C-alpha cells in the first residue's frame, strides 16, 4: 500500500497458476508447497521428453549445485556452462517463467522451510526465491534474504531494528520494537515465552559468520536419542519431501 502496489490474491491452490497468468505479478509471496509442486511436475514431465532432451535435462540437474553456487557467490560461468544454460532456457526455463505470469522479479517464501534443491533450481531458471522468517508475535518478518545478499537454506540477515540471540539450547530469541509486549490478558502465558525481555520463538537455529540466520527445527520437535544425541526431524523431512 505504501508504494502503490496492486495486490492480488489467488482464489485457491488449484487455480493458482491460472491466476498468475491472469494477473502477471512482479512479486510473488508464496509458501514452499507452490514451488515444490511445480518442481515435482517438471521432474515428472522430463520422462516424457525425447532421449536427447532427457539427457540434457538430467545432465543439468546433476550440475545444479555447481550452477547455483556460481550464482550465490557471484562467480562468472564458463562458456560451456553458459551454452548449456542457454539451451535449458529455450527448452524449459522460459516455459516455467511463463507459468508464473512471465513478469516475476522476485519470489518471497516463508511459512515453512523450502528445500535447498528446489530453491537452487528456480533460481537458475530465473525465478529468484528469497526465504524469510517471522512470526505473528514479531508483527511479521524479522529476517529475509535480499536479491543480491542471499544464501540458499538461510532466511537472510535479521533486520537492524531486531535484536537476536541464540540460547544455550539453540533456541532463537528476539527483542525489538516489532516484537509483541505480551499476550492479551494472559500474564502467565506471557511470562513463559519471555526471557530477559527476549521473546522465545520455540525455533532452533544458528547464525553464520556472515550474519545469515538458519532455522533448523522447532524446539518441541527435537528428538533426543537414548544416547543423548539431539536429532532434527525437519532436516530428514526436507530431504524426503522432494
Buried (B, 14 or more C-beta within 10 A) or exposed (E): EEEEEEEEEBEEEEEBBEBBEEBEBEEBBBEBBBBBBBBEEBEEEBEEBEEEBEEBBEEBEEBBEEBBEBBEEEEEBEEEBEEBBEBBBEBBBEEBBEBBBEBBEBBBBBBBBBBBBBBBBBBBBBBBBBBBBBBEBBEEBBBBBEEEEBBBBBBBBBBEEBBBEBBEEBBBBBBBEBBBEBBEEEEEEBEEBBBEEBBBBBBBBEBEEEEBBBBBBBBEEBEEEEEEEEEBEBEEBBEEBB
